[in-house]
Amino acid sequence: MGRYDYTPKGVCSRKISFDLEDGKLSGVSFEGGCNGNLKAISKLLEGQSAAEAVRILKGNDCNGRGTSCADQLAQAVEKALAQEQ
């Protein structure tokens, strides 16, 4: 199991953290950002496939920024999955 911390770019959240074990996500948390929405994302992803989370969240845009907290999470998970291989 690995704990990952990621500093997002271009979004309101300042830090994204999550655990990755056997290809599944747990303990997803955000510092900053839209609190209610990010807590909901964290709950929905608990125990879910990391690869599926990347597929669903990657490319999600927030107000024309070209990214979002969800997209930044997808990028962080994608990097973590690459490290695990």
KOLKOLMI-62438 format. One record per residue: residue in one letter; y, z, x of N, C-alpha, C in turn. Coordinates in pm, whole numbers, padded with zeros to 5 digits, always signed. Layout:
! KOLKOLMI-62438
aYZXYZXYZX
...
***
This chain:
! KOLKOLMI-62438
m-00119+00000+00086+00000+00000+00000+00123+00000+00089
g+00222-00076+00048+00346-00079+00122+00465-00053+00033
r+00559+00021+00088+00687+00045+00019+00788-00049+00082
y+00860-00119+00000+00956-00216+00048+01095-00183-00005
d+01194-00196+00081+01334-00181+00045+01404-00311+00082
y+01491-00355-00005+01559-00484+00013+01705-00467-00023
t+01793-00524+00059+01935-00523+00030+01971-00657-00033
p+01998-00659-00164+02028-00784-00233+02165-00839-00194
k+02182-00969-00215+02308-01037-00183+02361-01106-00308
g+02492-01094-00331+02557-01167-00439+02541-01107-00577
v+02496-00980-00585+02475-00914-00714+02534-00773-00711
c+02535-00708-00825+02592-00574-00835+02503-00465-00775
s+02372-00482-00782+02285-00378-00726+02296-00378-00574
r+02282-00259-00515+02299-00242-00372+02166-00232-00297
k+02060-00198-00370+01931-00180-00305+01821-00198-00410
i+01713-00263-00369+01595-00280-00453+01477-00223-00376
s+01397-00140-00441+01279-00081-00378+01159-00101-00469
f+01042-00116-00408+00919-00131-00485+00798-00106-00396
d+00686-00077-00460+00558-00065-00391+00476-00187-00425
l+00395-00229-00329+00306-00342-00347+00167-00301-00298
e+00071-00305-00391-00067-00269-00357-00162-00363-00429
d-00249-00426-00352-00347-00519-00408-00281-00626-00495
g-00162-00672-00452-00093-00778-00524-00024-00735-00651
k-00014-00603-00674+00049-00552-00797+00173-00469-00761
l+00271-00474-00850+00396-00401-00831+00392-00263-00896
s+00460-00170-00834+00482-00039-00895+00608+00021-00835
g+00662+00119-00904+00778+00192-00854+00901+00106-00829
v+00919+00001-00907+01037-00085-00890+01161-00007-00928
s+01261-00006-00839+01386+00063-00872+01503-00011-00809
f+01618+00005-00873+01742-00059-00830+01847+00049-00813
e+01931+00035-00711+02051+00118-00697+02168+00031-00738
g+02244+00076-00837+02356-00001-00887+02309-00106-00986
g+02401-00188-01030+02367-00293-01125+02371-00243-01268
c+02320-00324-01359+02318-00293-01502+02202-00197-01531
n+02230-00072-01533+02130+00034-01537+02021+00014-01643
g+02060-00006-01767+01960-00018-01874+01871-00140-01857
n+01931-00254-01826+01853-00376-01808+01758-00365-01689
l+01804-00308-01581+01720-00298-01461+01608-00197-01479
k+01634-00090-01555+01526+00004-01587+01420-00064-01672
a+01463-00149-01765+01368-00221-01851+01283-00316-01767
i+01346-00390-01676+01271-00479-01588+01168-00399-01509
s+01209-00285-01456+01117-00201-01379+00997-00158-01462
k+01020-00117-01585+00910-00075-01673+00817-00191-01706
l+00875-00307-01733+00794-00423-01767+00706-00470-01651
l+00751-00449-01529+00678-00496-01412+00574-00397-01360
e+00577-00275-01406+00484-00172-01357+00340-00218-01374
g+00269-00229-01260+00127-00267-01261+00101-00416-01277
q+00207-00495-01283+00191-00639-01303+00170-00712-01171
s+00118-00831-01179+00097-00917-01063+00231-00949-00997
a+00240-00925-00867+00362-00955-00794+00392-01104-00795
a+00289-01186-00779+00307-01331-00779+00359-01380-00914
e+00308-01323-01021+00354-01361-01155+00499-01316-01177
a+00536-01201-01125+00674-01153-01136+00768-01250-01065
v+00729-01297-00947+00810-01394-00874+00825-01521-00957
r+00715-01569-01012+00718-01692-01092+00815-01680-01210
i+00813-01566-01276+00896-01547-01395+01044-01524-01360
l+01071-01445-01257+01207-01401-01229+01287-01491-01135
k+01218-01566-01050+01287-01647-00949+01375-01752-01016
g+01500-01758-00970+01595-01856-01021+01678-01808-01138
n+01651-01687-01188+01731-01632-01297+01875-01613-01248
d+01971-01659-01326+02112-01658-01285+02193-01558-01368
c+02289-01494-01304+02379-01401-01372+02522-01452-01360
n+02577-01493-01471+02718-01535-01479+02757-01641-01376
g+02669-01737-01350+02701-01847-01258+02704-01809-01111
r+02646-01696-01077+02644-01652-00937+02542-01728-00853
g+02450-01795-00920+02343-01862-00847+02226-01770-00818
t+02238-01646-00858+02133-01545-00840+02155-01435-00943
s+02070-01336-00941+02082-01219-01028+02001-01108-00964
c+02009-00990-01020+01926-00880-00968+01778-00914-00982
a+01741-00978-01093+01601-01017-01112+01560-01122-01010
d+01647-01219-00983+01619-01321-00882+01609-01258-00744
q+01695-01165-00714+01690-01097-00585+01560-01017-00571
l+01515-00955-00679+01386-00886-00677+01274-00987-00648
a+01279-01102-00713+01178-01206-00690+01176-01248-00544
q+01293-01265-00485+01300-01302-00343+01243-01193-00255
a+01273-01067-00287+01221-00955-00209+01069-00947-00219
v+01016-00963-00339+00870-00958-00359+00803-01074-00287
e+00864-01191-00293+00809-01308-00225+00798-01282-00074
k+00901-01222-00016+00898-01188+00128+00790-01084+00157
a+00779-00985+00071+00677-00881+00090+00536-00940+00082
l+00513-01030-00011+00383-01094-00024+00350-01174+00101
a+00449-01242+00157+00428-01319+00280+00392-01226+00397
q+00453-01109+00403+00424-01011+00509+00282-00955+00496
e+00235-00944+00374+00102-00885+00348-00011-00979+00387
q+00018-01107+00401-00088-01204+00430-00127-01202+00575
***
